[in-house]
Amino acid sequence: MSTITHRQIDVTAHDLPLTCPMPSAKLWNAHPRVALALDGEGEAHCPYCGTLYKFKGERPKSHH
């Protein structure tokens, strides 16, 4: 059985809302899908597989 290993994935506004694994992942069923919130630096870590997601580009404006 294949497993997701630690890695970094760059994401953009097109990828929001952010989940891991992402819908395009080949191993979509490697662990339960989890919603991820970007921190103030534009990063998020998956608690299951440790993948680091880094936001690239202009961040969308919040309505809050």
Contacts in CASP RR format, 6 or more apart in sequence:
PFRMAT RR
TARGET T0000
AUTHOR 0000-0000-0000
METHOD contacts of the structure
MODEL  1
MSTITHRQIDVTAHDLPLTCPMPSAKLWNAHPRVALALDGEGEAHCPYCG
TLYKFKGERPKSHH
2 27 0 8 1.000
2 30 0 8 1.000
3 27 0 8 1.000
3 30 0 8 1.000
3 49 0 8 1.000
4 21 0 8 1.000
4 25 0 8 1.000
4 27 0 8 1.000
4 30 0 8 1.000
4 31 0 8 1.000
4 49 0 8 1.000
4 51 0 8 1.000
5 49 0 8 1.000
6 49 0 8 1.000
6 50 0 8 1.000
6 51 0 8 1.000
6 52 0 8 1.000
7 51 0 8 1.000
7 52 0 8 1.000
8 51 0 8 1.000
8 52 0 8 1.000
8 53 0 8 1.000
8 54 0 8 1.000
9 22 0 8 1.000
9 51 0 8 1.000
9 52 0 8 1.000
9 53 0 8 1.000
9 54 0 8 1.000
10 53 0 8 1.000
10 54 0 8 1.000
10 55 0 8 1.000
10 56 0 8 1.000
11 18 0 8 1.000
11 53 0 8 1.000
11 54 0 8 1.000
11 55 0 8 1.000
11 56 0 8 1.000
12 55 0 8 1.000
12 56 0 8 1.000
12 57 0 8 1.000
13 57 0 8 1.000
13 58 0 8 1.000
13 59 0 8 1.000
13 60 0 8 1.000
15 22 0 8 1.000
16 60 0 8 1.000
17 35 0 8 1.000
18 35 0 8 1.000
18 36 0 8 1.000
18 37 0 8 1.000
18 38 0 8 1.000
18 44 0 8 1.000
18 53 0 8 1.000
19 33 0 8 1.000
19 34 0 8 1.000
19 35 0 8 1.000
19 36 0 8 1.000
20 31 0 8 1.000
20 33 0 8 1.000
20 34 0 8 1.000
20 36 0 8 1.000
20 46 0 8 1.000
20 48 0 8 1.000
20 49 0 8 1.000
20 51 0 8 1.000
20 53 0 8 1.000
21 27 0 8 1.000
21 28 0 8 1.000
21 30 0 8 1.000
21 31 0 8 1.000
21 33 0 8 1.000
21 49 0 8 1.000
30 49 0 8 1.000
31 48 0 8 1.000
31 49 0 8 1.000
32 48 0 8 1.000
34 46 0 8 1.000
34 47 0 8 1.000
34 48 0 8 1.000
36 44 0 8 1.000
36 45 0 8 1.000
36 46 0 8 1.000
36 53 0 8 1.000
37 44 0 8 1.000
38 44 0 8 1.000
38 53 0 8 1.000
38 55 0 8 1.000
38 59 0 8 1.000
42 54 0 8 1.000
42 55 0 8 1.000
42 59 0 8 1.000
43 52 0 8 1.000
43 53 0 8 1.000
43 54 0 8 1.000
43 55 0 8 1.000
44 52 0 8 1.000
44 53 0 8 1.000
45 51 0 8 1.000
45 52 0 8 1.000
45 53 0 8 1.000
46 53 0 8 1.000
END
